[in-house]
Amino acid sequence: MKEILFVKPVFKSMVWGGNRLRTEFGYDIPDDHTGECWAISAHQNGDCTIKSGTFQGKSLSWLWENKRELFGNRPEDRFPLLIKIIDAKDDLSIQVHPDDKYAYENENGALGKTECWYILDCKEDGKIVIGHNAKDKDELKQMVDQKRWNELIRVRPIKKGDFFQITPGTVHAIKGGTILLETQQSSDVTYRLYDYDRLDKGKPRQLHIKESIDVIKCPHEDAPVGGEIVSNAMCEIRELIRCNYYTVKKIDLHGEQELVQDKDFMNVSVIAGEGEIDGTRISKGDHFILPFDYGRFVIRGDMELIISHI
């Protein structure tokens, strides 16, 4: 099918969210505590709709169920990926995600969550939490029981353009002043290990200590990232990660480039600049899917794109 599927995002208010999804991306957000833009999602907790064209007004989950040929007739029982932009005005909770087996058995058949982060912007002294310092489960339990959070968690500096892969069982948290694009499995299962004793509507948010300890991997190991870089005078395509669940690439374009969509489907997010694809104008904040058998396409302009496929 030679039709681009432009997607209308779904927004989520969060205790830690801000307003940069409006001020920097131009979105019509619900309030000044909007933490998440579910940019391409067919998850039941945030099912995006198609903005225009043949399927205008249809949900992405409806397309997956009724027009599976658009996605190469893939066998999964749900659209497998979820693309978010996250605006963390304040620190997110220290958290961890389960793998597929644990989530399926304990969360009503849900998927686990492997995810990755591309840092769109952060404070000059920006930091992020990835990993922990417990050598085994016994030490992990002890440090959690004694609330030795500063000893337990690993905080590392970040800068714009950094990229991280977050595998199931990895302790992690986005810290305040950071905005990033997240590519993940289509899952909404998160276990909070620690939330800084914050109140949300007058009450502490629920913690999941047992589940967190169950799934945290000890000792922590960083996931490898990076891959092939293909470039010419007008375009650079950098592979950020290739894993069992997705491949993610960044495209820097300054001119015109012909590419081929030869995957079952391809998610595309414009994270900076503006231009066009096959004559259709696109700009920062646009998200769309190139369906199966789309074939060759031409992009032109000055812009940065994040693409993902399986």
C-alpha positions in Angstrom: 0.0 0.0 0.0 1.4 3.4 -1.0 -0.3 5.5 1.7 1.4 7.0 4.7 -0.4 6.4 8.0 -0.2 9.6 10.0 -1.0 9.0 13.7 -2.6 11.3 16.3 -0.9 10.9 19.6 -2.5 10.2 23.0 -1.3 12.3 26.0 -0.8 11.3 29.7 -0.8 13.6 32.7 1.8 12.6 35.3 2.8 14.0 38.7 6.3 14.5 37.3 5.3 15.9 33.8 5.7 19.4 32.4 4.6 21.5 29.4 7.5 21.0 26.9 5.3 18.8 24.7 3.4 22.0 24.0 6.2 24.6 24.0 8.7 22.5 22.0 6.5 20.2 19.9 3.4 22.3 19.5 1.0 19.6 20.8 -2.4 20.4 22.3 -1.7 18.9 25.7 -4.3 18.5 28.5 -2.4 20.4 31.2 1.0 21.6 32.4 1.8 18.2 34.0 1.8 16.2 30.8 4.5 13.7 31.0 4.0 11.3 28.1 3.0 11.5 24.4 2.1 8.1 23.2 3.0 8.9 19.6 2.5 5.5 17.9 0.5 3.1 20.1 -2.2 0.5 19.8 -2.1 -0.3 23.5 -5.5 -0.4 25.3 -4.3 2.3 27.7 -3.5 4.7 24.8 -4.8 3.7 21.4 -3.8 6.2 18.7 -6.1 7.1 15.7 -5.2 7.7 12.1 -5.3 11.4 11.3 -6.1 11.4 7.5 -6.5 9.3 4.4 -8.3 6.1 3.8 -8.4 5.1 7.4 -9.0 8.5 9.0 -10.5 8.1 12.5 -9.7 4.4 12.8 -7.7 3.3 15.8 -4.3 1.7 15.3 -5.6 -1.4 17.1 -8.5 -1.6 14.7 -6.0 -1.5 11.7 -4.0 -4.3 13.4 -7.0 -6.5 13.8 -8.8 -5.8 10.5 -6.1 -4.7 8.1 -3.1 -6.9 9.1 -1.8 -6.9 5.6 -0.7 -3.3 6.2 1.8 -4.8 8.7 3.0 -7.7 6.6 0.5 -10.1 8.2 2.7 -10.3 11.2 1.7 -13.1 13.7 1.6 -11.2 17.0 -1.7 -10.8 18.7 -1.2 -7.0 19.1 0.7 -4.2 17.5 4.2 -5.0 18.9 5.8 -1.6 19.4 5.0 1.6 21.3 6.7 5.0 20.6 6.6 7.7 23.3 8.0 11.2 23.9 8.6 11.7 27.6 8.8 15.1 29.2 10.2 14.7 32.8 10.0 18.1 34.5 10.7 16.2 37.8 12.3 12.9 38.6 10.5 9.7 37.7 10.2 6.9 40.2 13.0 4.3 40.5 11.5 1.4 38.5 12.0 -1.8 36.7 10.1 -3.8 34.0 9.6 -7.6 33.8 10.4 -9.8 30.9 7.7 -11.5 28.8 7.5 -14.6 30.9 7.1 -12.9 34.2 4.6 -10.3 32.8 2.5 -13.0 31.1 2.3 -15.1 34.2 1.7 -12.3 36.7 0.1 -9.4 34.7 -2.9 -11.1 32.9 -1.0 -12.1 29.8 0.8 -8.7 29.3 4.0 -8.4 27.4 7.2 -7.6 29.2 9.0 -4.4 28.4 12.3 -3.9 26.6 12.8 -0.3 25.8 15.3 2.2 24.6 15.9 6.0 25.1 17.1 8.6 22.7 17.9 11.8 24.7 16.2 14.8 22.8 17.3 17.4 25.4 18.4 17.6 29.0 19.9 20.0 31.5 23.5 21.0 31.2 24.3 18.7 34.2 21.7 16.2 33.2 21.7 12.7 34.8 19.8 9.5 34.5 19.5 6.3 36.6 20.5 3.0 34.9 21.6 0.1 37.0 22.3 -0.8 40.6 25.3 -1.7 42.8 24.0 -4.9 44.5 26.2 -7.9 43.8 23.3 -10.4 44.3 19.7 -10.7 45.4 20.5 -11.0 49.1 22.4 -7.7 49.0 19.6 -6.1 46.9 16.9 -7.1 49.4 19.1 -5.8 52.3 19.7 -2.4 50.6 16.0 -2.0 49.7 14.9 -3.0 53.2 17.3 -0.5 54.7 16.3 2.2 52.2 19.9 2.7 51.1 18.9 4.2 47.8 21.9 6.4 47.2 24.2 3.4 47.6 21.9 1.1 45.5 21.2 3.1 42.4 23.7 4.1 39.6 23.4 7.6 38.4 25.2 8.6 35.3 25.6 11.9 33.3 23.8 12.4 30.0 23.8 14.8 27.1 21.6 15.5 24.1 21.9 12.7 21.5 22.9 9.9 24.0 21.2 6.5 23.6 20.5 3.8 26.1 18.9 0.3 25.9 16.9 -0.7 29.0 16.5 -4.5 29.1 14.0 -6.2 31.5 15.3 -6.4 35.0 17.3 -3.1 34.7 16.7 -0.5 37.5 16.2 2.8 35.8 14.7 6.3 36.1 14.5 9.4 34.0 15.5 12.5 36.0 14.1 16.0 35.9 14.8 18.3 33.0 15.0 15.5 30.5 13.0 15.0 27.3 13.5 11.8 25.3 12.0 9.5 22.7 11.3 6.0 23.9 10.9 2.9 21.7 9.5 -0.1 23.5 7.5 -3.2 23.5 3.7 -2.5 23.6 3.5 -2.9 27.4 2.4 -0.7 30.3 3.8 -2.9 33.1 6.0 -0.9 35.5 7.2 -1.8 39.0 8.0 1.1 41.2 10.9 0.4 43.6 11.1 3.9 45.1 9.2 7.1 44.5 11.0 9.6 46.8 8.1 9.5 49.3 6.1 11.8 46.9 2.4 12.3 47.2 0.0 12.2 44.3 -3.4 13.6 45.1 -2.5 13.5 48.8 -1.4 9.9 48.8 1.9 8.0 48.2 2.0 6.2 44.8 1.8 2.5 45.0 5.2 0.7 45.2 5.9 -2.9 44.0 8.7 -4.0 46.2 8.2 -7.8 45.9 7.7 -7.7 42.1 10.7 -5.4 41.7 13.0 -7.7 43.7 11.7 -10.7 41.7 12.6 -9.2 38.3 15.8 -7.1 39.0 18.8 -8.8 37.5 21.9 -9.1 39.8 24.5 -8.0 39.2 23.7 -5.2 36.7 25.1 -5.4 33.2 24.8 -2.5 30.7 23.2 -3.4 27.4 25.4 -2.9 24.3 24.2 -0.3 21.8 25.3 1.1 18.5 25.7 -0.3 15.0 26.4 0.5 11.4 26.6 4.0 10.1 25.8 4.8 6.4 26.4 8.3 5.2 26.8 10.6 2.2 26.9 14.3 1.7 23.2 14.8 2.4 22.2 12.0 4.8 23.5 9.9 7.7 21.7 6.8 8.9 23.0 5.6 12.2 21.8 2.3 13.7 21.2 2.8 17.4 20.2 -0.7 18.4 19.2 -4.0 16.9 17.6 -6.5 19.3 15.0 -9.3 19.3 12.2 -6.7 19.7 13.1 -3.9 17.4 15.7 -2.1 15.3 16.0 1.7 15.9 17.9 4.1 13.6 18.5 7.9 13.5 18.4 9.7 10.2 20.1 13.2 9.8 19.0 14.7 6.6 20.3 17.9 4.9 19.1 17.7 1.4 17.4 14.8 -0.5 17.6 11.1 -0.1 15.8 8.1 -1.6 15.3 5.2 0.8 13.3 1.9 0.7 10.7 0.7 3.2 11.1 -3.1 2.8 10.1 -4.1 6.3 6.7 -5.4 7.6 6.1 -1.8 8.7 8.2 1.2 9.7 7.5 3.7 12.4 8.8 7.3 11.8 9.1 10.2 14.2 10.3 13.7 13.2 12.3 14.9 16.2 13.7 18.1 14.7 13.4 20.3 11.6 11.0 20.0 8.7 10.8 18.8 5.1 8.7 16.4 3.1 8.2 12.7 2.3 7.1 11.9 -1.2 5.8 15.4 -1.5 3.9 15.5 1.8 5.1 18.1 4.3 6.3 16.9 7.6 7.8 18.7 10.6 9.0 18.2 14.2 6.4 16.3 16.2 4.9 14.3 13.3 4.7 10.6 13.7 3.7 8.1 11.0 3.8 4.5 9.8 5.0 3.4 6.4 3.1 0.2 5.8 4.1 -3.1 4.3 5.2 -3.0 0.6 5.5 0.8 0.6 8.7 0.5 -1.3 10.9 3.4 -2.4 10.3 6.9 -1.0 12.1 10.2 -1.1 12.7 12.5 1.9 14.0 16.0 1.5 14.6 18.9 3.9 16.6 19.6 7.0 15.4 17.3 9.7 16.2 14.5 12.1 14.1 11.3 12.2 14.0 8.3 14.5 12.7 5.1 12.7 11.9 1.7 14.1 10.9 -1.6 12.7 11.1 -5.3 13.6 
